[in-house]
Amino acid sequence: MSRRHWFELLVVTLMAAMAAASLPLMNGHLGWSWDAINHQVYLGMTAEHPRWHLDVVAASGQTYQYPYLYWPVYRMALLDAQGAWVAAAWAAVQAACVMPPVWLAAYRMLPQEGGAAEAAAERVAACVLGVMSIVLWASLQTTANDVLAATPLLWSVAIALKPDASQRRLLAMGALFGVSVAFKLSNALFVPMMLMWGFETRSPYLSLHRGLRLWGGAAVGFLVAYAPWGVQLWTNMGHPLYPFMGR
């Protein structure tokens, strides 16, 4: 990409961050849902201070979710600062994480013919459409981890849109997909999408080759990202995913 493209990406990312930050500033607060009160702040505390010797199901079954994406929420709750500004910073960070892979996907999907201004306008419009979901903007105003957990998945999709199918790209796609699943196990629902991309070719040999690279990268990405939490679960509770399945 040229310097012009990098500048465009920076501008789009800053615009998204500013738009996200404006929501809690207008509301005057960050949305504290039942999940936040029940387990999200608790999980953030667990990420910094493991409590295996004290608690069993302190926050019901959610006690055993991957806790590290909730750590910022826990630290923010301890800040001696106005809640609206803290919430604005949190929303801006999440939006800044989401926009680069969305822009990259638009850059790779849209044709580059025509003038530079027209192409840039098309990409910006595509980015706006890509982040217009009310679910996304509602999530940015809460303590949920959905946005951060989906970011590696978005990068995986953006990488998949590059024309060449190099081994490094296949491994990176799979690894990012695995990291996303480690962050939030429900992201495994996107497995069919990964299968469709891996076996889109008519050649059985090439399909197998691509599939092995994708799934190998996914396994490594998942294990590396999930290991800090999975090992603790296995050691203390007898199962790396959900303790009551090991009893």
RODO-2510 file (C-alpha; in nm, 4 decimals, decimal comma):
residues 247
     n   res          X          Y          Z
     1     m     0,0000     0,0000     0,0000
     2     s     0,1088     0,3567    -0,0659
     3     r     0,1444     0,6361     0,1882
     4     r    -0,1899     0,7689     0,0713
     5     h    -0,3556     0,4418     0,1663
     6     w    -0,1910     0,4385     0,5090
     7     f    -0,3074     0,7962     0,5675
     8     e    -0,6596     0,7004     0,4603
     9     l    -0,6580     0,4079     0,7028
    10     l    -0,5405     0,6352     0,9854
    11     v    -0,8140     0,8903     0,9145
    12     v    -1,0882     0,6269     0,8957
    13     t    -0,9691     0,4681     1,2206
    14     l    -0,9615     0,8031     1,4019
    15     m    -1,3103     0,8865     1,2735
    16     a    -1,4434     0,5545     1,4006
    17     a    -1,2766     0,6055     1,7395
    18     m    -1,4215     0,9555     1,7722
    19     a    -1,7693     0,8363     1,6751
    20     a    -1,7515     0,5538     1,9290
    21     a    -1,6248     0,7856     2,2034
    22     s    -1,9100     1,0290     2,1432
    23     l    -2,1744     0,7750     2,2483
    24     p    -2,0864     0,7389     2,6187
    25     l    -2,0086     1,1099     2,6338
    26     m    -2,3619     1,1867     2,5146
    27     n    -2,5121     0,9284     2,7507
    28     g    -2,2925     1,0380     3,0391
    29     h    -2,2001     0,6845     3,1419
    30     l    -2,0938     0,3359     3,0337
    31     g    -2,3651     0,0726     3,0151
    32     w    -2,3443    -0,1602     3,3152
    33     s    -2,5456    -0,4662     3,2254
    34     w    -2,6373    -0,7610     3,4449
    35     d    -2,3378    -0,9418     3,2951
    36     a    -2,1068    -0,6659     3,4136
    37     i    -2,2404    -0,6826     3,7657
    38     n    -2,2524    -1,0626     3,7717
    39     h    -1,9230    -1,1724     3,6185
    40     q    -1,7419    -0,9346     3,3808
    41     v    -1,5661    -0,7227     3,6434
    42     y    -1,5079    -1,0373     3,8483
    43     l    -1,3400    -1,2069     3,5533
    44     g    -1,1140    -0,9051     3,5050
    45     m    -1,0129    -0,9282     3,8686
    46     t    -0,9493    -1,3019     3,8265
    47     a    -0,7186    -1,2297     3,5325
    48     e    -0,4959    -1,0230     3,7601
    49     h    -0,5559    -1,2058     4,0887
    50     p    -0,6433    -1,5782     4,0438
    51     r    -0,8832    -1,6909     4,3168
    52     w    -0,8786    -2,0706     4,2866
    53     h    -0,8123    -2,1060     4,6585
    54     l    -1,1124    -1,8867     4,7478
    55     d    -1,3966    -1,9314     4,4973
    56     v    -1,5676    -2,2138     4,3109
    57     v    -1,8632    -2,0634     4,1240
    58     a    -1,8534    -1,7073     4,2503
    59     a    -2,0121    -1,5771     3,9276
    60     s    -2,2058    -1,8901     3,8316
    61     g    -2,0837    -2,0819     3,5239
    62     q    -1,9418    -1,7611     3,3751
    63     t    -1,6679    -1,7798     3,6371
    64     y    -1,4717    -2,0009     3,3978
    65     q    -1,4843    -1,7884     3,0831
    66     y    -1,1603    -1,6612     2,9302
    67     p    -1,0946    -1,3659     3,1628
    68     y    -0,8149    -1,1614     3,0101
    69     l    -1,0216    -0,9450     2,7738
    70     y    -1,2161    -0,8274     3,0804
    71     w    -0,9025    -0,7078     3,2579
    72     p    -0,9300    -0,3522     3,1153
    73     v    -1,2879    -0,3297     3,2448
    74     y    -1,1723    -0,4291     3,5927
    75     r    -0,8902    -0,1735     3,5898
    76     m    -1,1239     0,0980     3,4620
    77     a    -1,3649     0,0279     3,7466
    78     l    -1,0845     0,1140     3,9894
    79     l    -0,9931     0,4452     3,8273
    80     d    -1,0646     0,7658     4,0132
    81     a    -1,1990     0,9386     3,7040
    82     q    -1,5290     1,0524     3,5576
    83     g    -1,7106     0,7501     3,4230
    84     a    -1,8175     0,9070     3,0930
    85     w    -1,4586     0,9875     2,9922
    86     v    -1,3335     0,6441     3,0909
    87     a    -1,6146     0,4879     2,8907
    88     a    -1,5311     0,7106     2,5933
    89     a    -1,1692     0,5959     2,5995
    90     w    -1,2771     0,2317     2,6189
    91     a    -1,5193     0,2676     2,3269
    92     a    -1,2560     0,4488     2,1189
    93     v    -0,9991     0,1739     2,1767
    94     q    -1,2434    -0,0953     2,0683
    95     a    -1,3462     0,0955     1,7549
    96     a    -0,9806     0,1549     1,6683
    97     c    -0,9223    -0,2200     1,6905
    98     v    -1,2134    -0,3061     1,4607
    99     m    -1,1696    -0,0507     1,1834
   100     p    -0,8279    -0,1500     1,0337
   101     p    -0,9342    -0,5036     0,9282
   102     v    -1,2674    -0,3664     0,8008
   103     w    -1,0834    -0,1080     0,5909
   104     l    -0,8368    -0,3689     0,4635
   105     a    -1,1250    -0,5927     0,3578
   106     a    -1,2801    -0,3007     0,1668
   107     y    -0,9437    -0,2189     0,0077
   108     r    -0,9049    -0,5730    -0,1203
   109     m    -1,2646    -0,6279    -0,2318
   110     l    -1,3276    -0,3052    -0,4215
   111     p    -1,1726    -0,2416    -0,7657
   112     q    -0,8892     0,0095    -0,7854
   113     e    -0,9841     0,1484    -1,1264
   114     g    -1,0818     0,5112    -1,1645
   115     g    -0,9542     0,8135    -0,9819
   116     a    -0,7932     0,8005    -0,6396
   117     a    -1,0644     1,0185    -0,4855
   118     e    -1,3438     0,7969    -0,6177
   119     a    -1,1729     0,4804    -0,4942
   120     a    -1,1151     0,6327    -0,1501
   121     a    -1,4788     0,7423    -0,1279
   122     e    -1,5932     0,3893    -0,2135
   123     r    -1,3712     0,2384     0,0559
   124     v    -1,4877     0,4852     0,3188
   125     a    -1,8512     0,4186     0,2266
   126     a    -1,7861     0,0437     0,2501
   127     c    -1,6299     0,0903     0,5951
   128     v    -1,9312     0,2898     0,7131
   129     l    -2,1652     0,0189     0,5893
   130     g    -1,9443    -0,2472     0,7476
   131     v    -1,9760    -0,1001     1,0970
   132     m    -2,3380     0,0191     1,0902
   133     s    -2,4722    -0,2787     1,2833
   134     i    -2,6647    -0,1697     1,5917
   135     v    -2,5187    -0,4717     1,7700
   136     l    -2,1671    -0,3321     1,7276
   137     w    -2,2545     0,0160     1,8524
   138     a    -2,4505    -0,1234     2,1444
   139     s    -2,1512    -0,3424     2,2384
   140     l    -1,9162    -0,0443     2,2297
   141     q    -2,1190     0,1128     2,5092
   142     t    -2,0935    -0,1855     2,7450
   143     t    -1,8320    -0,3925     2,9247
   144     a    -1,8780    -0,6946     2,6952
   145     n    -1,5742    -0,8512     2,5277
   146     d    -1,7452    -0,9322     2,1964
   147     v    -1,5779    -0,6568     1,9948
   148     l    -1,2241    -0,7427     2,1036
   149     a    -1,2896    -1,1150     2,0675
   150     a    -1,4088    -1,0656     1,7093
   151     t    -1,1107    -0,8533     1,6034
   152     p    -0,8748    -1,1464     1,5239
   153     l    -1,1554    -1,3061     1,3221
   154     l    -1,1931    -0,9866     1,1190
   155     w    -0,8186    -0,9865     1,0492
   156     s    -0,8436    -1,3479     0,9375
   157     v    -1,1151    -1,2555     0,6866
   158     a    -0,9178    -0,9544     0,5624
   159     i    -0,6096    -1,1711     0,5050
   160     a    -0,8222    -1,4285     0,3205
   161     l    -0,9157    -1,1659     0,0620
   162     k    -0,5599    -1,1303    -0,0666
   163     p    -0,5306    -1,3042    -0,4070
   164     d    -0,2217    -1,5174    -0,3438
   165     a    -0,2514    -1,8285    -0,1269
   166     s     0,0939    -1,8447     0,0274
   167     q     0,1657    -2,0862     0,3088
   168     r     0,2409    -1,7988     0,5441
   169     r    -0,0952    -1,6382     0,4712
   170     l    -0,2828    -1,9636     0,5269
   171     l    -0,1092    -2,0178     0,8607
   172     a    -0,1751    -1,6561     0,9656
   173     m    -0,5427    -1,6859     0,8754
   174     g    -0,5799    -2,0037     1,0746
   175     a    -0,3846    -1,8703     1,3721
   176     l    -0,5975    -1,5566     1,3972
   177     f    -0,9118    -1,7660     1,3717
   178     g    -0,7849    -1,9869     1,6549
   179     v    -0,7031    -1,6842     1,8700
   180     s    -1,0555    -1,5506     1,8181
   181     v    -1,2054    -1,8826     1,9297
   182     a    -0,9783    -1,8842     2,2363
   183     f    -1,1003    -1,5363     2,3276
   184     k    -1,4647    -1,6423     2,2935
   185     l    -1,5540    -2,0066     2,2343
   186     s    -1,8784    -1,9158     2,0574
   187     n    -1,6703    -1,7788     1,7687
   188     a    -1,6244    -2,1422     1,6702
   189     l    -1,9653    -2,1015     1,5040
   190     f    -1,7741    -1,9476     1,2129
   191     v    -1,5992    -2,2788     1,1391
   192     p    -1,8189    -2,3374     0,8268
   193     m    -1,6901    -2,0109     0,6794
   194     m    -1,3335    -2,1291     0,7255
   195     l    -1,4160    -2,4655     0,5705
   196     m    -1,5747    -2,3034     0,2663
   197     w    -1,2683    -2,0884     0,2043
   198     g    -1,0235    -2,3715     0,2561
   199     f    -1,1961    -2,6033     0,0103
   200     e    -1,3056    -2,3578    -0,2561
   201     t    -1,0635    -2,5016    -0,5122
   202     r    -1,1531    -2,7904    -0,7423
   203     s    -0,8241    -2,9685    -0,6852
   204     p    -0,8518    -3,2277    -0,4026
   205     y    -0,4776    -3,2105    -0,3402
   206     l    -0,4773    -2,8301    -0,3162
   207     s    -0,7872    -2,8375    -0,0972
   208     l    -0,6194    -3,0798     0,1424
   209     h    -0,3016    -2,8716     0,1411
   210     r    -0,4904    -2,5533     0,2223
   211     g    -0,7057    -2,7247     0,4811
   212     l    -0,4047    -2,8603     0,6688
   213     r    -0,2400    -2,5184     0,6751
   214     l    -0,5570    -2,3477     0,7937
   215     w    -0,6410    -2,5989     1,0646
   216     g    -0,2804    -2,6319     1,1751
   217     g    -0,2573    -2,2554     1,2183
   218     a    -0,5934    -2,2483     1,3977
   219     a    -0,4828    -2,5162     1,6423
   220     v    -0,1575    -2,3345     1,7205
   221     g    -0,3319    -1,9971     1,7560
   222     f    -0,5954    -2,1404     1,9876
   223     l    -0,3466    -2,3265     2,2060
   224     v    -0,1098    -2,0315     2,2428
   225     a    -0,3871    -1,7825     2,3257
   226     y    -0,5877    -2,0147     2,5501
   227     a    -0,2981    -2,1832     2,7322
   228     p    -0,2621    -1,9285     3,0179
   229     w    -0,6245    -1,9882     3,1186
   230     g    -0,6725    -2,3472     3,0041
   231     v    -0,3762    -2,4732     3,2049
   232     q    -0,5162    -2,3115     3,5196
   233     l    -0,8572    -2,4700     3,4617
   234     w    -0,7054    -2,8109     3,3974
   235     t    -0,4736    -2,7919     3,6969
   236     n    -0,7318    -2,6669     3,9441
   237     m    -1,0600    -2,8053     3,8138
   238     g    -0,9743    -3,1059     3,5966
   239     h    -1,0942    -2,9787     3,2574
   240     p    -0,9430    -2,7101     3,0294
   241     l    -1,2739    -2,5759     2,8932
   242     y    -1,5462    -2,6223     3,1514
   243     p    -1,4634    -2,7634     3,4945
   244     f    -1,7847    -2,9522     3,5610
   245     m    -1,7215    -3,1672     3,2531
   246     g    -1,4134    -3,3070     3,4253
   247     r    -1,5922    -3,4370     3,7325
***
